[in-house]
Amino acid sequence: MRSRSTKTSMAVMAAAGLFLVAACGDEAGGEADAAASPGGAAGDGDVLVGLVTKTDTNPFFVKMKEGAQAKADELGIELQSFAGTQDGDNEGQVEAIENLIAAGAEGILLTPSNSEAIVPSVQAARDAGILVIALDTPLEPADAADATFATDNFRAGELIGQWAAAQFAESGEEPKIALLNINANQVSVDVARNQGFLQGFGIDLADPATMGDEDDPRIVGSDVTDGAPEGGRTAMENLLQRDPDINLVYTINEPAASGAYEALRAAGKEDEVTIVSVDGGCPGVEDVEAGIIGATSMQFPLDMAALGVEAVAQYAEDGTVPEPTDGLDFFDTGVTLITDEPVEGVESEDTAWGLDNCWG
């Protein structure tokens, strides 16, 4: 553990009133959150934690910020919060990390917008003795951060793939699959969920680290959504033009799933298609309950962020760096399949449980 005497004089200013770095979800950090201000958290001001996320509009990251704030309040830690103006705002995250270095932060919790481009800034923070933990999305390379707290995204995809495979095996219907991803950049989360779904469904993966190189005839095609409803709607419309008989839709997240459903409903096909997704937010669980989504894999961003704050507090106390889960290169914060149509051999919880536990 480094001595606090090695911190910049900005730490003294920070102790007078610090703020939580927070941002939200699958996109990356930028301008300071307008709601964040000095002195926004309880505590004696001895430890500063930064939470840098992708945006402040994605509910996933809103929940992450809630978890970080609650745990910081519990532990008496000061917080600073930043959020990106849009997904992909790497420069905003760079600025946030620079501000935290100057403020004398003990730790930074980061959901990277660009897992490679942010690495030099992360290294600068680590060189300053700051513990950097990636949340939700690993850096590239993963060991560019001190630790990663995340969902096992491959497993999340695999669960919905296994569930869908069992559903189609029972019905005897030949699947025609549409894949709705984030974008064309082969982002690690995008790849892991997509490839996990395909493996869970029983489709051979050409290269598990690459999307779109499979040659299984059951795959109609893929399109991109930016993880948003409007993107999901457009992608679904495009793929229906390619094959109007699509009957199984994988979506990167539940906002994209809601857009896909709107396109299917406009085409009069909403009752003919099974949608599966990943996230487990309360609106997504409600869509499972309503029959819009067949099954979703629930993540726990509140726990992810709370555990990150705890890890920074421990590091500040005695220099302990968190260890990964056995057999993985990250700390697994858990995933649970949510569906009201359980299948044999795939463990799941129903939507009543899901609504009680959505996102931790």
C-alpha positions as CSV (number, residue, x, y, z in Angstrom):
1,M,0.0,0.0,0.0
2,R,1.4,3.4,-0.9
3,S,1.6,6.2,1.8
4,R,-1.0,8.9,1.4
5,S,1.9,11.3,1.7
6,T,2.8,10.4,-1.9
7,K,-0.5,11.8,-3.2
8,T,-0.7,15.1,-5.0
9,S,-1.9,18.1,-3.0
10,M,-5.2,17.8,-4.8
11,A,-6.0,15.0,-2.3
12,V,-6.2,17.7,0.4
13,M,-8.8,19.5,-1.7
14,A,-10.6,16.3,-2.5
15,A,-10.9,15.5,1.2
16,A,-12.8,18.7,1.7
17,G,-15.5,17.4,-0.6
18,L,-15.2,14.6,-3.1
19,F,-17.5,13.1,-5.6
20,L,-18.3,9.7,-7.1
21,V,-17.3,8.8,-10.6
22,A,-20.2,7.0,-12.1
23,A,-21.5,6.2,-15.5
24,C,-23.8,3.7,-17.0
25,G,-23.8,0.5,-18.9
26,D,-22.6,-0.8,-22.1
27,E,-21.3,2.6,-23.3
28,A,-18.4,4.8,-22.0
29,G,-17.6,7.7,-19.8
30,G,-17.3,11.4,-20.6
31,E,-18.5,14.6,-19.1
32,A,-19.0,14.9,-15.4
33,D,-22.4,13.9,-14.2
34,A,-24.3,17.1,-13.6
35,A,-25.9,15.6,-10.5
36,A,-22.4,14.9,-9.0
37,S,-20.9,17.5,-6.8
38,P,-18.2,17.8,-4.1
39,G,-19.3,16.4,-0.8
40,G,-21.9,14.1,-2.4
41,A,-21.2,11.2,-0.1
42,A,-20.9,10.6,3.6
43,G,-17.6,9.8,5.3
44,D,-14.5,11.2,6.7
45,G,-13.0,12.0,3.3
46,D,-10.0,9.8,3.8
47,V,-10.7,7.5,0.7
48,L,-11.9,8.6,-2.7
49,V,-13.3,6.1,-5.2
50,G,-14.1,6.9,-8.8
51,L,-16.7,5.2,-10.9
52,V,-16.3,5.9,-14.6
53,T,-19.1,4.4,-16.8
54,K,-20.3,4.7,-20.3
55,T,-23.4,6.9,-20.1
56,D,-25.9,8.1,-17.5
57,T,-29.0,7.1,-19.4
58,N,-28.6,3.3,-19.7
59,P,-30.5,1.8,-16.7
60,F,-27.7,-0.8,-16.3
61,F,-25.3,1.9,-15.3
62,V,-27.8,3.8,-13.3
63,K,-28.2,0.6,-11.2
64,M,-24.4,0.3,-11.0
65,K,-24.1,3.8,-9.7
66,E,-26.8,3.1,-7.1
67,G,-24.8,0.1,-5.9
68,A,-21.5,2.0,-5.7
69,Q,-23.1,5.0,-3.9
70,A,-24.9,2.8,-1.3
71,K,-21.8,0.9,-0.5
72,A,-19.7,4.0,-0.3
73,D,-22.1,5.6,2.1
74,E,-22.1,2.4,4.2
75,L,-18.3,2.5,4.3
76,G,-17.9,6.2,4.7
77,I,-16.0,6.6,1.4
78,E,-16.1,9.7,-0.8
79,L,-17.2,9.4,-4.4
80,Q,-16.8,11.2,-7.7
81,S,-19.0,10.5,-10.7
82,F,-18.6,10.9,-14.4
83,A,-20.7,9.6,-17.4
84,G,-20.1,9.6,-21.1
85,T,-22.1,11.8,-23.4
86,Q,-22.6,8.7,-25.6
87,D,-21.4,5.1,-26.1
88,G,-17.8,5.2,-27.3
89,D,-16.8,8.4,-25.6
90,N,-13.3,7.3,-24.9
91,E,-12.0,10.9,-24.6
92,G,-14.5,11.6,-21.8
93,Q,-13.2,8.6,-19.9
94,V,-9.6,9.7,-20.4
95,E,-10.5,13.1,-18.9
96,A,-12.3,11.5,-16.0
97,I,-9.3,9.3,-15.1
98,E,-7.0,12.3,-15.3
99,N,-9.2,14.2,-12.9
100,L,-9.2,11.2,-10.5
101,I,-5.4,10.9,-10.6
102,A,-5.2,14.6,-9.8
103,A,-7.7,14.3,-6.9
104,G,-5.7,11.5,-5.3
105,A,-8.2,8.6,-5.7
106,E,-7.4,5.3,-4.1
107,G,-9.3,3.4,-6.7
108,I,-11.1,3.7,-10.0
109,L,-14.0,1.5,-11.1
110,L,-14.3,1.6,-14.9
111,T,-16.7,0.4,-17.5
112,P,-14.6,1.0,-20.6
113,S,-16.1,2.5,-23.8
114,N,-13.1,1.4,-25.8
115,S,-11.2,-1.4,-24.0
116,E,-8.0,-0.9,-26.0
117,A,-7.8,2.9,-26.3
118,I,-8.3,3.5,-22.6
119,V,-5.3,1.3,-21.6
120,P,-2.7,4.1,-21.5
121,S,-4.8,6.2,-19.2
122,V,-5.4,3.2,-17.0
123,Q,-1.6,2.5,-16.9
124,A,-1.1,6.2,-15.8
125,A,-3.5,5.7,-12.9
126,R,-1.8,2.4,-11.9
127,D,1.6,4.1,-12.1
128,A,0.2,6.6,-9.6
129,G,-0.6,3.8,-7.2
130,I,-4.3,3.8,-7.9
131,L,-6.2,0.4,-7.9
132,V,-8.1,0.1,-11.2
133,I,-11.0,-2.4,-11.5
134,A,-12.8,-2.9,-14.8
135,L,-16.5,-3.4,-14.3
136,D,-18.7,-5.4,-16.7
137,T,-16.3,-5.1,-19.7
138,P,-12.6,-6.3,-19.5
139,L,-9.8,-4.2,-20.9
140,E,-7.8,-5.5,-23.8
141,P,-5.6,-7.0,-22.6
142,A,-7.5,-7.9,-19.5
143,D,-4.5,-7.6,-17.2
144,A,-4.2,-3.9,-18.1
145,A,-6.5,-3.5,-15.1
146,D,-5.6,-4.7,-11.6
147,A,-8.8,-6.8,-11.6
148,T,-12.1,-7.2,-13.5
149,F,-15.5,-7.7,-11.8
150,A,-18.0,-8.9,-14.4
151,T,-20.7,-11.1,-15.6
152,D,-19.5,-14.3,-17.3
153,N,-21.0,-13.0,-20.6
154,F,-20.2,-16.2,-22.5
155,R,-22.2,-18.2,-19.9
156,A,-25.0,-15.6,-20.1
157,G,-25.3,-16.3,-23.8
158,E,-24.9,-20.0,-23.3
159,L,-27.9,-20.2,-20.9
160,I,-30.3,-18.5,-23.3
161,G,-28.9,-20.7,-26.2
162,Q,-29.5,-23.8,-24.2
163,W,-33.0,-22.7,-23.2
164,A,-33.9,-21.9,-26.9
165,A,-32.4,-25.2,-28.1
166,A,-34.7,-27.1,-25.7
167,Q,-37.7,-25.1,-26.7
168,F,-37.1,-25.9,-30.4
169,A,-36.3,-29.5,-29.8
170,E,-39.6,-29.9,-28.0
171,S,-41.6,-28.2,-30.7
172,G,-39.8,-29.9,-33.6
173,E,-39.7,-26.6,-35.5
174,E,-36.7,-25.9,-37.7
175,P,-35.0,-22.8,-36.3
176,K,-34.2,-19.8,-38.5
177,I,-32.0,-17.5,-36.4
178,A,-31.4,-13.8,-36.4
179,L,-28.5,-12.4,-34.4
180,L,-28.8,-8.8,-33.2
181,N,-25.4,-7.6,-31.9
182,I,-24.1,-4.2,-30.6
183,N,-21.9,-3.1,-33.5
184,A,-19.3,-4.3,-36.0
185,N,-16.3,-3.7,-33.8
186,Q,-16.2,-7.2,-32.2
187,V,-16.4,-5.7,-28.7
188,S,-15.6,-8.4,-26.1
189,V,-19.0,-8.4,-24.4
190,D,-20.7,-8.6,-27.8
191,V,-18.6,-11.5,-28.9
192,A,-18.9,-13.4,-25.7
193,R,-22.7,-13.2,-25.5
194,N,-23.1,-14.0,-29.3
195,Q,-20.7,-16.9,-29.2
196,G,-22.1,-18.2,-25.9
197,F,-25.6,-18.2,-27.4
198,L,-24.5,-20.1,-30.5
199,Q,-22.6,-22.7,-28.5
200,G,-25.5,-23.1,-26.1
201,F,-27.8,-23.7,-29.1
202,G,-25.5,-26.3,-30.5
203,I,-23.9,-24.4,-33.3
204,D,-20.2,-25.0,-34.0
205,L,-18.1,-22.0,-33.5
206,A,-15.4,-21.4,-36.1
207,D,-13.4,-19.0,-33.9
208,P,-14.9,-18.4,-30.4
209,A,-13.2,-15.0,-30.4
210,T,-14.9,-13.8,-33.6
211,M,-18.5,-13.2,-34.5
212,G,-20.0,-13.9,-37.9
213,D,-17.6,-16.6,-39.2
214,E,-20.0,-19.5,-38.6
215,D,-21.5,-21.3,-41.6
216,D,-24.5,-23.0,-40.0
217,P,-27.5,-22.8,-42.4
218,R,-29.8,-22.2,-39.5
219,I,-28.4,-18.7,-39.1
220,V,-30.3,-16.3,-41.4
221,G,-27.9,-13.4,-40.6
222,S,-26.9,-10.7,-38.2
223,D,-27.2,-7.0,-37.8
224,V,-26.2,-4.3,-35.4
225,T,-28.4,-2.3,-32.9
226,D,-26.1,-0.1,-30.7
227,G,-27.9,-1.9,-27.9
228,A,-30.9,0.5,-28.3
229,P,-34.6,0.0,-29.2
230,E,-34.4,2.0,-32.4
231,G,-31.4,-0.1,-33.5
232,G,-33.2,-3.3,-32.6
233,R,-36.2,-2.3,-34.7
234,T,-34.1,-1.4,-37.7
235,A,-32.0,-4.5,-37.5
236,M,-35.1,-6.7,-37.2
237,E,-36.7,-5.0,-40.2
238,N,-33.5,-5.6,-42.3
239,L,-33.3,-9.3,-41.4
240,L,-37.0,-9.9,-42.0
241,Q,-36.5,-8.6,-45.5
242,R,-33.8,-11.2,-45.9
243,D,-36.0,-14.0,-44.6
244,P,-39.6,-13.3,-43.4
245,D,-39.7,-16.8,-41.7
246,I,-37.2,-16.0,-39.0
247,N,-38.5,-17.6,-35.8
248,L,-35.7,-17.2,-33.2
249,V,-34.0,-13.9,-32.4
250,Y,-31.0,-13.4,-30.2
251,T,-30.4,-9.9,-28.9
252,I,-27.4,-8.4,-27.2
253,N,-29.6,-6.8,-24.6
254,E,-33.2,-6.1,-23.6
255,P,-33.5,-2.6,-25.2
256,A,-32.6,-4.1,-28.5
257,A,-35.1,-6.9,-27.8
258,S,-37.9,-4.4,-27.3
259,G,-37.1,-2.8,-30.6
260,A,-37.0,-6.2,-32.4
261,Y,-40.4,-7.0,-30.9
262,E,-41.9,-3.8,-32.3
263,A,-40.7,-4.6,-35.8
264,L,-42.1,-8.2,-35.5
265,R,-45.4,-6.8,-34.2
266,A,-45.6,-4.3,-37.1
267,A,-45.1,-7.3,-39.5
268,G,-47.7,-9.3,-37.7
269,K,-45.2,-11.9,-36.6
270,E,-44.9,-11.3,-32.9
271,D,-46.6,-14.6,-32.0
272,E,-44.4,-16.6,-34.4
273,V,-41.0,-15.7,-33.1
274,T,-39.0,-16.5,-29.9
275,I,-36.8,-13.7,-28.6
276,V,-34.0,-14.3,-26.1
277,S,-31.7,-11.7,-24.5
278,V,-29.3,-10.7,-21.8
279,D,-29.5,-8.1,-19.0
280,G,-32.2,-8.9,-16.4
281,G,-33.2,-5.3,-15.8
282,C,-36.7,-4.8,-14.3
283,P,-38.2,-3.7,-17.7
284,G,-36.7,-6.7,-19.4
285,V,-38.1,-9.1,-16.7
286,E,-41.5,-7.5,-17.2
287,D,-41.1,-8.2,-20.9
288,V,-40.5,-11.9,-20.1
289,E,-43.5,-11.9,-17.9
290,A,-45.6,-10.4,-20.7
291,G,-44.3,-13.0,-23.2
292,I,-42.4,-10.5,-25.3
293,I,-39.0,-12.1,-24.4
294,G,-38.9,-15.8,-23.9
295,A,-35.9,-15.9,-21.6
296,T,-33.2,-13.5,-20.4
297,S,-29.9,-13.9,-18.5
298,M,-29.9,-11.6,-15.5
299,Q,-26.7,-9.7,-14.5
300,F,-26.1,-8.0,-11.2
301,P,-24.5,-4.6,-11.8
302,L,-25.5,-3.3,-8.3
303,D,-23.5,-6.1,-6.7
304,M,-20.7,-5.6,-9.3
305,A,-20.2,-2.0,-8.3
306,A,-20.7,-2.6,-4.5
307,L,-18.0,-5.3,-4.6
308,G,-15.7,-2.9,-6.4
309,V,-16.1,-0.3,-3.8
310,E,-15.4,-2.8,-1.1
311,A,-12.3,-3.9,-2.9
312,V,-11.0,-0.3,-3.1
313,A,-11.7,0.2,0.6
314,Q,-9.7,-3.0,1.4
315,Y,-6.9,-1.9,-0.9
316,A,-6.8,1.5,0.9
317,E,-6.5,-0.3,4.2
318,D,-3.9,-2.9,3.6
319,G,-2.9,-2.9,-0.1
320,T,-4.9,-6.1,-0.9
321,V,-5.6,-6.6,-4.6
322,P,-8.7,-8.7,-5.4
323,E,-8.2,-12.2,-6.9
324,P,-10.2,-13.6,-9.8
325,T,-12.7,-16.5,-9.5
326,D,-11.1,-19.9,-9.6
327,G,-10.6,-21.0,-13.3
328,L,-11.4,-17.5,-14.7
329,D,-9.4,-14.4,-15.4
330,F,-12.0,-12.2,-13.7
331,F,-14.2,-12.1,-10.6
332,D,-17.5,-13.6,-11.6
333,T,-20.4,-11.6,-10.2
334,G,-23.0,-14.1,-11.3
335,V,-25.8,-14.7,-13.9
336,T,-29.2,-16.2,-13.6
337,L,-31.6,-17.4,-16.3
338,I,-35.1,-15.8,-16.0
339,T,-38.1,-17.4,-17.7
340,D,-41.6,-18.5,-17.0
341,E,-41.2,-21.5,-19.3
342,P,-38.5,-23.6,-17.6
343,V,-36.8,-26.5,-19.5
344,E,-35.2,-29.6,-18.1
345,G,-31.5,-29.4,-17.6
346,V,-31.2,-25.6,-17.6
347,E,-31.5,-24.0,-14.1
348,S,-33.7,-20.9,-14.1
349,E,-35.8,-18.6,-11.9
350,D,-39.3,-17.3,-12.8
351,T,-40.2,-13.7,-13.3
352,A,-41.6,-13.3,-9.8
353,W,-38.0,-14.0,-8.5
354,G,-36.6,-11.8,-11.3
355,L,-38.7,-8.8,-10.3
356,D,-37.6,-9.2,-6.7
357,N,-33.9,-9.3,-7.7
358,C,-33.5,-7.5,-11.0
359,W,-30.0,-6.2,-11.3
360,G,-29.2,-7.0,-7.7
